[in-house]
C-alpha cells in the first residue's frame, strides 16, 4: 500500500496536471479565437476601404489600384489580395494576384462572408466577400483576402509561449505540492520519531507538541505505550518468578537422586532426565524473556564489563582443567540488550567452547560496521561441514560423548533473534575448531521470536 506521502504527492501532481491541462486548453482556445477575430476585423476594415474606393471609381474599375495605397497589393503573391466582380461579370484584381483569381461563394451573399480558401499558388488564405449595391444601382462582388501564413506563425508562437509558461507553472505546482505534503506530514514524521525516542526513554508523548487533528492519536499512543510497558514488565516478572519457583523443587530432586546414587542405586538415567528438564525449563523461560524483550530495548548494557567478569570466571575454570583462555575486548563497548540476556548467551557459548576445546578458547569483542561483533573460538573438533544447520536445531547434538542437553546454543539463538541480532557457525581460522560469530546491530529494535519448526 502506498504511503501517505506518496498518495498526497501523486494526488497533488495529478490534480495540478489536470488543472493545468484544462486551463491551457481554455486559455489557448480563447487566445486563438481572439487572434482570429482580430485578423478578421482587419480584413473587414480593408474590405470597407475597397468598397469606398470602388464607389468613386465604379465607372473605371481598372483604375481602382491607383486609389488603394498599399504596396502589398502591388507586389505579386505578397499574401494580400483584393478582387471585384462587375455587374457584367468582368473580374478585376490587385496586381498581387498576378493572373490568378479567387472563387466567390455561391449564392452571392449580401452580408460579409468570411472563408478560409486556397489562393494563388495554392496558398491558404482568409477571404471576406460581400455583394454590394452602389448608389447608381449597380451590383458588385467585392472580395478581400490575406495569407494565413502570418496567422499560423502567430498561433504557433503563442502555443510555444503558453507551453513554456504552463511547464513552468506545472513545475512550480509540483514543488508546491511537495512542499505542502512535507509540511502537512511533518507532524506525523515527528510523531514517529518521538514514539521511538519515548519508548527508549520510557516517557509519554506531549499532546500540545502536535496539531489538534493529531492530538487524539497521540493520546491513544500514550495509552498503548503504557499498556504495552505494563504487560511486558508483568510478563518478565512472571518469568523470573517462575524460574525462581522451579529452582527449589529441582534442587531437592537432584539432591535426592544424588543420595540414592551414593547408595549404589543407578540414577544416571534419572539425573540425565532431570538435566534435560532443567535445560528445557531454562530455554522456555529464556523464550518468555525473549518474547518480551521490548521492555529492555531502552536499556544499554556495558558489554566490556560483562566480558571482564566472564574472563575472570572462565579463566579460572580453564586453568582448573589445564586449559587456557584468551580475551580481547575493545574498551567502552555498549549494546542495546538486556544484561541478563546477553550474559546468558555468552555464558552458554563459553561453556560449550570450554567443554569441547582441546586446550584453548578465545573471546573477542569489538565494534564492527554499525554494531558490535562477538567472536568465540576454540581448538576442538568443530562441526563437520554441512552439519551446521543440525547443530542449530533445538537439542541437536552431533556428539553425545560429552555431558549436556544440546539446548545451550538454541537458547542463545532464541535470545539473539528477539533483538534482531545474528549468530553464525564457522570454522575458526585461528584454532581450526568452531567459531561462533555474533553480530549485534547498533540500531536494533526488538522483534518477535520465530516459532521453532515442528
DODOKOL-474888 format. One record per residue (C-alpha): x, y, z; residue number from 1. Coordinates in nm, 3 decimals, decimal comma. Example, Ala and Ser with C-alpha at 12.3 -4.5 7.8 and 13.67 -1.06 7.14 Angstrom:
2
+---------+---------+---------+-----+
!       X !       Y !       Z !   n !
+---------+---------+---------+-----+
!   1,230 !  -0,450 !   0,780 !   1 !
!   1,367 !  -0,106 !   0,714 !   2 !
+---------+---------+---------+-----+
//
This chain:
454
+---------+---------+---------+-----+
!       X !       Y !       Z !   n !
+---------+---------+---------+-----+
!   0,000 !   0,000 !   0,000 !   1 !
!   0,130 !   0,345 !  -0,092 !   2 !
!   0,247 !   0,569 !   0,190 !   3 !
!   0,054 !   0,883 !   0,280 !   4 !
!   0,340 !   1,093 !   0,143 !   5 !
!   0,328 !   0,922 !  -0,196 !   6 !
!  -0,050 !   0,935 !  -0,207 !   7 !
!  -0,052 !   1,307 !  -0,132 !   8 !
!   0,223 !   1,380 !  -0,384 !   9 !
!   0,064 !   1,169 !  -0,659 !  10 !
!  -0,281 !   1,315 !  -0,589 !  11 !
!  -0,144 !   1,669 !  -0,586 !  12 !
!   0,054 !   1,613 !  -0,904 !  13 !
!  -0,245 !   1,462 !  -1,088 !  14 !
!  -0,475 !   1,740 !  -0,968 !  15 !
!  -0,226 !   2,009 !  -1,072 !  16 !
!  -0,171 !   1,841 !  -1,409 !  17 !
!  -0,544 !   1,818 !  -1,476 !  18 !
!  -0,596 !   2,182 !  -1,377 !  19 !
!  -0,306 !   2,297 !  -1,594 !  20 !
!  -0,424 !   2,097 !  -1,896 !  21 !
!  -0,780 !   2,229 !  -1,867 !  22 !
!  -0,653 !   2,583 !  -1,809 !  23 !
!  -0,411 !   2,559 !  -2,102 !  24 !
!  -0,684 !   2,431 !  -2,335 !  25 !
!  -0,931 !   2,703 !  -2,236 !  26 !
!  -0,673 !   2,981 !  -2,245 !  27 !
!  -0,522 !   2,870 !  -2,575 !  28 !
!  -0,865 !   2,841 !  -2,736 !  29 !
!  -0,958 !   3,188 !  -2,611 !  30 !
!  -0,632 !   3,344 !  -2,734 !  31 !
!  -0,658 !   3,178 !  -3,076 !  32 !
!  -1,019 !   3,292 !  -3,111 !  33 !
!  -0,916 !   3,647 !  -3,023 !  34 !
!  -0,627 !   3,638 !  -3,271 !  35 !
!  -0,856 !   3,511 !  -3,546 !  36 !
!  -1,119 !   3,771 !  -3,460 !  37 !
!  -0,859 !   4,049 !  -3,477 !  38 !
!  -0,741 !   3,912 !  -3,811 !  39 !
!  -1,098 !   3,910 !  -3,947 !  40 !
!  -1,164 !   4,266 !  -3,824 !  41 !
!  -0,852 !   4,386 !  -4,009 !  42 !
!  -0,983 !   4,213 !  -4,323 !  43 !
!  -1,321 !   4,377 !  -4,276 !  44 !
!  -1,154 !   4,720 !  -4,248 !  45 !
!  -0,967 !   4,665 !  -4,575 !  46 !
!  -1,292 !   4,545 !  -4,732 !  47 !
!  -1,456 !   4,873 !  -4,630 !  48 !
!  -1,168 !   5,071 !  -4,778 !  49 !
!  -1,204 !   4,880 !  -5,104 !  50 !
!  -1,580 !   4,948 !  -5,115 !  51 !
!  -1,522 !   5,321 !  -5,058 !  52 !
!  -1,262 !   5,328 !  -5,335 !  53 !
!  -1,493 !   5,137 !  -5,567 !  54 !
!  -1,778 !   5,386 !  -5,504 !  55 !
!  -1,570 !   5,665 !  -5,652 !  56 !
!  -1,430 !   5,466 !  -5,945 !  57 !
!  -1,717 !   5,240 !  -6,041 !  58 !
!  -1,718 !   5,390 !  -6,392 !  59 !
!  -1,349 !   5,300 !  -6,435 !  60 !
!  -1,276 !   4,992 !  -6,212 !  61 !
!  -0,947 !   4,924 !  -6,389 !  62 !
!  -0,810 !   5,235 !  -6,214 !  63 !
!  -0,903 !   5,105 !  -5,868 !  64 !
!  -0,541 !   5,008 !  -5,797 !  65 !
!  -0,445 !   5,372 !  -5,815 !  66 !
!  -0,692 !   5,461 !  -5,536 !  67 !
!  -0,569 !   5,198 !  -5,288 !  68 !
!  -0,233 !   5,295 !  -5,144 !  69 !
!  -0,093 !   4,966 !  -5,011 !  70 !
!   0,237 !   4,838 !  -5,157 !  71 !
!   0,136 !   4,479 !  -5,070 !  72 !
!  -0,140 !   4,493 !  -5,331 !  73 !
!   0,119 !   4,583 !  -5,597 !  74 !
!   0,363 !   4,301 !  -5,518 !  75 !
!   0,290 !   3,967 !  -5,688 !  76 !
!   0,188 !   3,693 !  -5,442 !  77 !
!   0,257 !   3,920 !  -5,146 !  78 !
!  -0,014 !   3,749 !  -4,942 !  79 !
!  -0,260 !   4,041 !  -4,952 !  80 !
!  -0,518 !   4,048 !  -5,229 !  81 !
!  -0,843 !   4,208 !  -5,347 !  82 !
!  -1,088 !   4,123 !  -5,623 !  83 !
!  -1,407 !   4,280 !  -5,756 !  84 !
!  -1,664 !   4,145 !  -5,999 !  85 !
!  -1,855 !   4,397 !  -6,211 !  86 !
!  -2,231 !   4,369 !  -6,286 !  87 !
!  -2,146 !   4,228 !  -6,629 !  88 !
!  -1,922 !   3,955 !  -6,475 !  89 !
!  -1,587 !   4,120 !  -6,550 !  90 !
!  -1,322 !   4,040 !  -6,280 !  91 !
!  -1,071 !   4,299 !  -6,164 !  92 !
!  -0,789 !   4,204 !  -5,922 !  93 !
!  -0,495 !   4,356 !  -5,741 !  94 !
!  -0,155 !   4,325 !  -5,903 !  95 !
!  -0,057 !   4,088 !  -5,620 !  96 !
!  -0,299 !   3,830 !  -5,765 !  97 !
!  -0,093 !   3,826 !  -6,084 !  98 !
!  -0,311 !   3,627 !  -6,330 !  99 !
!  -0,498 !   3,429 !  -6,063 ! 100 !
!  -0,847 !   3,487 !  -5,922 ! 101 !
!  -1,042 !   3,395 !  -5,610 ! 102 !
!  -1,350 !   3,176 !  -5,613 ! 103 !
!  -1,652 !   3,365 !  -5,484 ! 104 !
!  -1,902 !   3,196 !  -5,250 ! 105 !
!  -2,214 !   3,055 !  -5,409 ! 106 !
!  -2,536 !   3,248 !  -5,376 ! 107 !
!  -2,364 !   3,589 !  -5,386 ! 108 !
!  -2,436 !   3,671 !  -5,019 ! 109 !
!  -2,519 !   4,034 !  -4,944 ! 110 !
!  -2,363 !   4,017 !  -4,596 ! 111 !
!  -1,997 !   3,984 !  -4,509 ! 112 !
!  -1,893 !   3,622 !  -4,561 ! 113 !
!  -1,564 !   3,507 !  -4,412 ! 114 !
!  -1,398 !   3,193 !  -4,550 ! 115 !
!  -1,067 !   3,010 !  -4,549 ! 116 !
!  -0,985 !   2,909 !  -4,905 ! 117 !
!  -0,692 !   2,836 !  -5,132 ! 118 !
!  -0,544 !   3,140 !  -5,303 ! 119 !
!  -0,275 !   3,194 !  -5,564 ! 120 !
!  -0,004 !   2,929 !  -5,581 ! 121 !
!  -0,224 !   2,701 !  -5,363 ! 122 !
!  -0,161 !   2,933 !  -5,070 ! 123 !
!  -0,414 !   2,913 !  -4,782 ! 124 !
!  -0,582 !   3,248 !  -4,741 ! 125 !
!  -0,860 !   3,406 !  -4,536 ! 126 !
!  -1,121 !   3,583 !  -4,752 ! 127 !
!  -1,411 !   3,822 !  -4,690 ! 128 !
!  -1,675 !   3,855 !  -4,963 ! 129 !
!  -1,986 !   4,071 !  -4,991 ! 130 !
!  -2,219 !   4,161 !  -5,277 ! 131 !
!  -2,284 !   4,532 !  -5,259 ! 132 !
!  -2,516 !   4,769 !  -5,442 ! 133 !
!  -2,380 !   5,114 !  -5,527 ! 134 !
!  -2,582 !   5,436 !  -5,540 ! 135 !
!  -2,630 !   5,400 !  -5,912 ! 136 !
!  -2,796 !   5,063 !  -5,856 ! 137 !
!  -2,510 !   4,853 !  -5,992 ! 138 !
!  -2,429 !   4,528 !  -5,811 ! 139 !
!  -2,067 !   4,435 !  -5,747 ! 140 !
!  -1,894 !   4,142 !  -5,578 ! 141 !
!  -1,613 !   4,261 !  -5,351 ! 142 !
!  -1,350 !   4,026 !  -5,202 ! 143 !
!  -1,051 !   4,099 !  -4,981 ! 144 !
!  -0,809 !   3,825 !  -4,869 ! 145 !
!  -0,485 !   3,777 !  -4,677 ! 146 !
!  -0,248 !   3,485 !  -4,644 ! 147 !
!  -0,289 !   3,266 !  -4,335 ! 148 !
!   0,087 !   3,212 !  -4,309 ! 149 !
!   0,135 !   3,502 !  -4,067 ! 150 !
!  -0,167 !   3,395 !  -3,864 ! 151 !
!  -0,039 !   3,037 !  -3,843 ! 152 !
!   0,306 !   3,158 !  -3,735 ! 153 !
!   0,149 !   3,378 !  -3,468 ! 154 !
!  -0,057 !   3,088 !  -3,339 ! 155 !
!   0,247 !   2,861 !  -3,321 ! 156 !
!   0,443 !   3,126 !  -3,135 ! 157 !
!   0,154 !   3,168 !  -2,894 ! 158 !
!   0,138 !   2,792 !  -2,836 ! 159 !
!   0,512 !   2,773 !  -2,767 ! 160 !
!   0,496 !   3,065 !  -2,525 ! 161 !
!   0,198 !   2,918 !  -2,345 ! 162 !
!   0,358 !   2,572 !  -2,332 ! 163 !
!   0,671 !   2,715 !  -2,173 ! 164 !
!   0,462 !   2,917 !  -1,927 ! 165 !
!   0,249 !   2,618 !  -1,829 ! 166 !
!   0,552 !   2,392 !  -1,792 ! 167 !
!   0,693 !   2,649 !  -1,552 ! 168 !
!   0,359 !   2,672 !  -1,372 ! 169 !
!   0,345 !   2,290 !  -1,357 ! 170 !
!   0,692 !   2,269 !  -1,204 ! 171 !
!   0,601 !   2,537 !  -0,952 ! 172 !
!   0,278 !   2,350 !  -0,876 ! 173 !
!   0,465 !   2,022 !  -0,828 ! 174 !
!   0,717 !   2,192 !  -0,600 ! 175 !
!   0,427 !   2,346 !  -0,409 ! 176 !
!   0,259 !   2,005 !  -0,377 ! 177 !
!   0,580 !   1,853 !  -0,244 ! 178 !
!   0,627 !   2,140 !   0,000 ! 179 !
!   0,264 !   2,123 !   0,110 ! 180 !
!   0,281 !   1,745 !   0,155 ! 181 !
!   0,602 !   1,772 !   0,354 ! 182 !
!   0,453 !   2,044 !   0,573 ! 183 !
!   0,130 !   1,852 !   0,634 ! 184 !
!   0,306 !   1,522 !   0,709 ! 185 !
!   0,577 !   1,679 !   0,926 ! 186 !
!   0,374 !   1,624 !   1,247 ! 187 !
!   0,337 !   1,255 !   1,158 ! 188 !
!   0,711 !   1,224 !   1,093 ! 189 !
!   0,775 !   1,395 !   1,425 ! 190 !
!   0,530 !   1,159 !   1,593 ! 191 !
!   0,711 !   0,855 !   1,451 ! 192 !
!   1,048 !   0,980 !   1,577 ! 193 !
!   0,906 !   1,079 !   1,915 ! 194 !
!   0,739 !   0,739 !   1,963 ! 195 !
!   1,074 !   0,563 !   1,913 ! 196 !
!   1,251 !   0,810 !   2,144 ! 197 !
!   0,984 !   0,797 !   2,416 ! 198 !
!   0,980 !   0,418 !   2,403 ! 199 !
!   1,351 !   0,407 !   2,474 ! 200 !
!   1,328 !   0,675 !   2,745 ! 201 !
!   1,006 !   0,535 !   2,897 ! 202 !
!   0,826 !   0,870 !   2,862 ! 203 !
!   0,484 !   0,974 !   2,737 ! 204 !
!   0,425 !   1,197 !   2,435 ! 205 !
!   0,321 !   1,560 !   2,488 ! 206 !
!  -0,014 !   1,629 !   2,321 ! 207 !
!   0,049 !   2,004 !   2,283 ! 208 !
!   0,350 !   1,934 !   2,059 ! 209 !
!   0,119 !   1,826 !   1,774 ! 210 !
!  -0,169 !   1,979 !   1,574 ! 211 !
!  -0,518 !   1,932 !   1,712 ! 212 !
!  -0,601 !   1,678 !   1,438 ! 213 !
!  -0,316 !   1,455 !   1,556 ! 214 !
!  -0,368 !   1,509 !   1,931 ! 215 !
!  -0,630 !   1,228 !   1,973 ! 216 !
!  -0,389 !   0,984 !   1,807 ! 217 !
!  -0,114 !   1,097 !   2,047 ! 218 !
!  -0,339 !   1,023 !   2,345 ! 219 !
!  -0,415 !   0,676 !   2,207 ! 220 !
!  -0,044 !   0,607 !   2,152 ! 221 !
!   0,035 !   0,715 !   2,508 ! 222 !
!  -0,226 !   0,476 !   2,640 ! 223 !
!  -0,099 !   0,197 !   2,417 ! 224 !
!   0,262 !   0,254 !   2,523 ! 225 !
!   0,164 !   0,247 !   2,889 ! 226 !
!  -0,032 !  -0,076 !   2,846 ! 227 !
!   0,249 !  -0,236 !   2,648 ! 228 !
!   0,510 !  -0,146 !   2,909 ! 229 !
!   0,290 !  -0,284 !   3,184 ! 230 !
!   0,222 !  -0,610 !   3,000 ! 231 !
!   0,589 !  -0,662 !   2,916 ! 232 !
!   0,703 !  -0,582 !   3,269 ! 233 !
!   0,447 !  -0,823 !   3,418 ! 234 !
!   0,546 !  -1,098 !   3,175 ! 235 !
!   0,914 !  -1,063 !   3,259 ! 236 !
!   0,839 !  -1,059 !   3,631 ! 237 !
!   0,628 !  -1,373 !   3,594 ! 238 !
!   0,908 !  -1,545 !   3,402 ! 239 !
!   1,157 !  -1,452 !   3,675 ! 240 !
!   0,918 !  -1,566 !   3,950 ! 241 !
!   0,855 !  -1,894 !   3,770 ! 242 !
!   1,228 !  -1,956 !   3,730 ! 243 !
!   1,284 !  -1,887 !   4,098 ! 244 !
!   0,992 !  -2,110 !   4,199 ! 245 !
!   1,124 !  -2,405 !   3,994 ! 246 !
!   1,479 !  -2,388 !   4,123 ! 247 !
!   1,394 !  -2,520 !   4,470 ! 248 !
!   1,196 !  -2,833 !   4,361 ! 249 !
!   1,456 !  -2,930 !   4,101 ! 250 !
!   1,736 !  -2,878 !   4,354 ! 251 !
!   1,554 !  -3,107 !   4,602 ! 252 !
!   1,506 !  -3,372 !   4,334 ! 253 !
!   1,872 !  -3,352 !   4,235 ! 254 !
!   1,983 !  -3,391 !   4,598 ! 255 !
!   1,753 !  -3,692 !   4,648 ! 256 !
!   1,883 !  -3,856 !   4,330 ! 257 !
!   2,241 !  -3,787 !   4,442 ! 258 !
!   2,172 !  -3,958 !   4,777 ! 259 !
!   2,028 !  -4,261 !   4,601 ! 260 !
!   2,326 !  -4,269 !   4,367 ! 261 !
!   2,558 !  -4,262 !   4,672 ! 262 !
!   2,375 !  -4,573 !   4,799 ! 263 !
!   2,479 !  -4,757 !   4,481 ! 264 !
!   2,146 !  -4,709 !   4,302 ! 265 !
!   2,166 !  -4,647 !   3,927 ! 266 !
!   2,037 !  -4,292 !   3,895 ! 267 !
!   2,219 !  -4,199 !   3,573 ! 268 !
!   1,905 !  -4,207 !   3,357 ! 269 !
!   1,706 !  -4,010 !   3,615 ! 270 !
!   1,978 !  -3,750 !   3,653 ! 271 !
!   2,004 !  -3,718 !   3,276 ! 272 !
!   1,627 !  -3,673 !   3,251 ! 273 !
!   1,637 !  -3,408 !   3,524 ! 274 !
!   1,918 !  -3,229 !   3,338 ! 275 !
!   1,701 !  -3,221 !   3,028 ! 276 !
!   1,404 !  -3,092 !   3,228 ! 277 !
!   1,623 !  -2,816 !   3,372 ! 278 !
!   1,751 !  -2,730 !   3,025 ! 279 !
!   1,403 !  -2,726 !   2,869 ! 280 !
!   1,271 !  -2,510 !   3,151 ! 281 !
!   1,569 !  -2,280 !   3,107 ! 282 !
!   1,501 !  -2,249 !   2,734 ! 283 !
!   1,127 !  -2,193 !   2,786 ! 284 !
!   1,196 !  -1,921 !   3,039 ! 285 !
!   1,453 !  -1,769 !   2,806 ! 286 !
!   1,193 !  -1,765 !   2,528 ! 287 !
!   0,947 !  -1,593 !   2,760 ! 288 !
!   1,207 !  -1,324 !   2,828 ! 289 !
!   1,291 !  -1,302 !   2,458 ! 290 !
!   0,925 !  -1,264 !   2,362 ! 291 !
!   0,905 !  -0,968 !   2,599 ! 292 !
!   1,249 !  -0,827 !   2,538 ! 293 !
!   1,098 !  -0,498 !   2,419 ! 294 !
!   1,090 !  -0,378 !   2,779 ! 295 !
!   1,469 !  -0,394 !   2,778 ! 296 !
!   1,514 !  -0,214 !   2,444 ! 297 !
!   1,570 !   0,113 !   2,628 ! 298 !
!   1,850 !  -0,038 !   2,838 ! 299 !
!   2,213 !  -0,022 !   2,736 ! 300 !
!   2,441 !  -0,292 !   2,873 ! 301 !
!   2,810 !  -0,235 !   2,936 ! 302 !
!   2,944 !  -0,527 !   2,732 ! 303 !
!   3,305 !  -0,456 !   2,830 ! 304 !
!   3,217 !  -0,507 !   3,196 ! 305 !
!   3,032 !  -0,833 !   3,122 ! 306 !
!   3,325 !  -0,967 !   2,916 ! 307 !
!   3,566 !  -0,882 !   3,201 ! 308 !
!   3,357 !  -1,078 !   3,452 ! 309 !
!   3,326 !  -1,379 !   3,217 ! 310 !
!   3,701 !  -1,366 !   3,158 ! 311 !
!   3,777 !  -1,395 !   3,530 ! 312 !
!   3,526 !  -1,678 !   3,574 ! 313 !
!   3,617 !  -1,891 !   3,272 ! 314 !
!   3,991 !  -1,835 !   3,304 ! 315 !
!   3,983 !  -1,996 !   3,647 ! 316 !
!   3,765 !  -2,279 !   3,514 ! 317 !
!   4,003 !  -2,331 !   3,219 ! 318 !
!   4,312 !  -2,332 !   3,445 ! 319 !
!   4,147 !  -2,591 !   3,667 ! 320 !
!   4,112 !  -2,819 !   3,363 ! 321 !
!   4,463 !  -2,742 !   3,239 ! 322 !
!   4,337 !  -2,519 !   2,956 ! 323 !
!   4,388 !  -2,156 !   2,855 ! 324 !
!   4,150 !  -1,870 !   2,770 ! 325 !
!   4,246 !  -1,563 !   2,570 ! 326 !
!   4,029 !  -1,246 !   2,572 ! 327 !
!   4,035 !  -0,931 !   2,361 ! 328 !
!   3,770 !  -0,664 !   2,416 ! 329 !
!   3,753 !  -0,308 !   2,287 ! 330 !
!   3,705 !  -0,052 !   2,566 ! 331 !
!   3,368 !   0,107 !   2,643 ! 332 !
!   3,158 !  -0,133 !   2,435 ! 333 !
!   2,787 !  -0,080 !   2,489 ! 334 !
!   2,493 !  -0,268 !   2,335 ! 335 !
!   2,116 !  -0,229 !   2,344 ! 336 !
!   2,035 !  -0,564 !   2,504 ! 337 !
!   1,926 !  -0,668 !   2,848 ! 338 !
!   2,229 !  -0,762 !   3,058 ! 339 !
!   2,079 !  -1,092 !   3,170 ! 340 !
!   2,002 !  -1,191 !   2,809 ! 341 !
!   2,345 !  -1,115 !   2,661 ! 342 !
!   2,526 !  -1,274 !   2,957 ! 343 !
!   2,320 !  -1,591 !   2,920 ! 344 !
!   2,416 !  -1,603 !   2,551 ! 345 !
!   2,789 !  -1,554 !   2,618 ! 346 !
!   2,784 !  -1,789 !   2,916 ! 347 !
!   2,625 !  -2,076 !   2,719 ! 348 !
!   2,866 !  -2,031 !   2,428 ! 349 !
!   3,176 !  -2,012 !   2,650 ! 350 !
!   3,059 !  -2,318 !   2,842 ! 351 !
!   3,029 !  -2,512 !   2,515 ! 352 !
!   3,368 !  -2,388 !   2,395 ! 353 !
!   3,540 !  -2,488 !   2,721 ! 354 !
!   3,370 !  -2,828 !   2,715 ! 355 !
!   3,480 !  -2,917 !   2,363 ! 356 !
!   3,818 !  -2,744 !   2,327 ! 357 !
!   4,146 !  -2,935 !   2,345 ! 358 !
!   4,349 !  -2,669 !   2,522 ! 359 !
!   4,244 !  -2,315 !   2,430 ! 360 !
!   3,944 !  -2,091 !   2,381 ! 361 !
!   3,921 !  -1,727 !   2,273 ! 362 !
!   3,670 !  -1,445 !   2,322 ! 363 !
!   3,690 !  -1,130 !   2,107 ! 364 !
!   3,451 !  -0,833 !   2,123 ! 365 !
!   3,488 !  -0,527 !   1,900 ! 366 !
!   3,300 !  -0,257 !   1,713 ! 367 !
!   3,214 !  -0,361 !   1,360 ! 368 !
!   3,027 !  -0,155 !   1,099 ! 369 !
!   2,723 !  -0,007 !   1,279 ! 370 !
!   2,720 !  -0,254 !   1,568 ! 371 !
!   2,925 !  -0,493 !   1,782 ! 372 !
!   3,079 !  -0,827 !   1,686 ! 373 !
!   3,148 !  -1,103 !   1,938 ! 374 !
!   3,363 !  -1,399 !   1,829 ! 375 !
!   3,409 !  -1,713 !   2,043 ! 376 !
!   3,659 !  -1,971 !   1,911 ! 377 !
!   3,810 !  -2,299 !   2,031 ! 378 !
!   4,059 !  -2,559 !   1,914 ! 379 !
!   3,818 !  -2,851 !   1,947 ! 380 !
!   3,686 !  -3,083 !   1,675 ! 381 !
!   3,444 !  -2,819 !   1,545 ! 382 !
!   3,136 !  -2,904 !   1,340 ! 383 !
!   3,164 !  -3,117 !   1,024 ! 384 !
!   3,097 !  -2,916 !   0,709 ! 385 !
!   2,730 !  -2,925 !   0,612 ! 386 !
!   2,605 !  -3,009 !   0,962 ! 387 !
!   2,583 !  -2,652 !   1,094 ! 388 !
!   2,205 !  -2,649 !   1,047 ! 389 !
!   2,163 !  -2,969 !   1,251 ! 390 !
!   2,370 !  -2,815 !   1,531 ! 391 !
!   2,141 !  -2,511 !   1,540 ! 392 !
!   1,829 !  -2,722 !   1,595 ! 393 !
!   1,672 !  -2,745 !   1,938 ! 394 !
!   1,867 !  -3,010 !   2,130 ! 395 !
!   2,070 !  -3,100 !   1,826 ! 396 !
!   2,380 !  -3,293 !   1,943 ! 397 !
!   2,631 !  -3,422 !   1,692 ! 398 !
!   2,838 !  -3,599 !   1,960 ! 399 !
!   2,700 !  -3,745 !   2,284 ! 400 !
!   3,040 !  -3,824 !   2,434 ! 401 !
!   3,025 !  -3,504 !   2,641 ! 402 !
!   2,755 !  -3,439 !   2,902 ! 403 !
!   2,485 !  -3,187 !   2,815 ! 404 !
!   2,144 !  -3,140 !   2,662 ! 405 !
!   2,232 !  -2,955 !   2,341 ! 406 !
!   1,997 !  -2,669 !   2,429 ! 407 !
!   2,255 !  -2,403 !   2,520 ! 408 !
!   2,306 !  -2,295 !   2,159 ! 409 !
!   1,930 !  -2,298 !   2,092 ! 410 !
!   1,871 !  -2,071 !   2,395 ! 411 !
!   2,137 !  -1,830 !   2,268 ! 412 !
!   1,976 !  -1,819 !   1,923 ! 413 !
!   1,629 !  -1,752 !   2,072 ! 414 !
!   1,758 !  -1,459 !   2,277 ! 415 !
!   1,959 !  -1,307 !   1,990 ! 416 !
!   1,671 !  -1,335 !   1,742 ! 417 !
!   1,450 !  -1,143 !   1,983 ! 418 !
!   1,681 !  -0,843 !   1,937 ! 419 !
!   1,735 !  -0,880 !   1,565 ! 420 !
!   2,095 !  -0,998 !   1,620 ! 421 !
!   2,266 !  -1,271 !   1,416 ! 422 !
!   2,459 !  -1,588 !   1,507 ! 423 !
!   2,671 !  -1,785 !   1,258 ! 424 !
!   2,872 !  -2,104 !   1,300 ! 425 !
!   3,206 !  -2,112 !   1,117 ! 426 !
!   3,543 !  -2,285 !   1,119 ! 427 !
!   3,799 !  -2,099 !   1,330 ! 428 !
!   4,078 !  -1,961 !   1,112 ! 429 !
!   4,298 !  -1,925 !   1,422 ! 430 !
!   4,247 !  -2,253 !   1,609 ! 431 !
!   4,087 !  -2,476 !   1,348 ! 432 !
!   3,789 !  -2,561 !   1,570 ! 433 !
!   3,448 !  -2,397 !   1,598 ! 434 !
!   3,397 !  -2,023 !   1,566 ! 435 !
!   3,068 !  -1,869 !   1,679 ! 436 !
!   3,027 !  -1,519 !   1,535 ! 437 !
!   2,760 !  -1,287 !   1,677 ! 438 !
!   2,666 !  -0,951 !   1,530 ! 439 !
!   2,450 !  -0,713 !   1,737 ! 440 !
!   2,339 !  -0,405 !   1,534 ! 441 !
!   2,365 !  -0,069 !   1,700 ! 442 !
!   2,018 !   0,044 !   1,583 ! 443 !
!   1,845 !  -0,283 !   1,663 ! 444 !
!   1,479 !  -0,299 !   1,753 ! 445 !
!   1,314 !  -0,591 !   1,929 ! 446 !
!   1,144 !  -0,842 !   1,700 ! 447 !
!   0,902 !  -1,124 !   1,765 ! 448 !
!   1,097 !  -1,450 !   1,802 ! 449 !
!   1,022 !  -1,708 !   1,534 ! 450 !
!   0,850 !  -2,024 !   1,642 ! 451 !
!   1,056 !  -2,337 !   1,616 ! 452 !
!   0,950 !  -2,563 !   1,331 ! 453 !
!   0,797 !  -2,889 !   1,437 ! 454 !
+---------+---------+---------+-----+
//
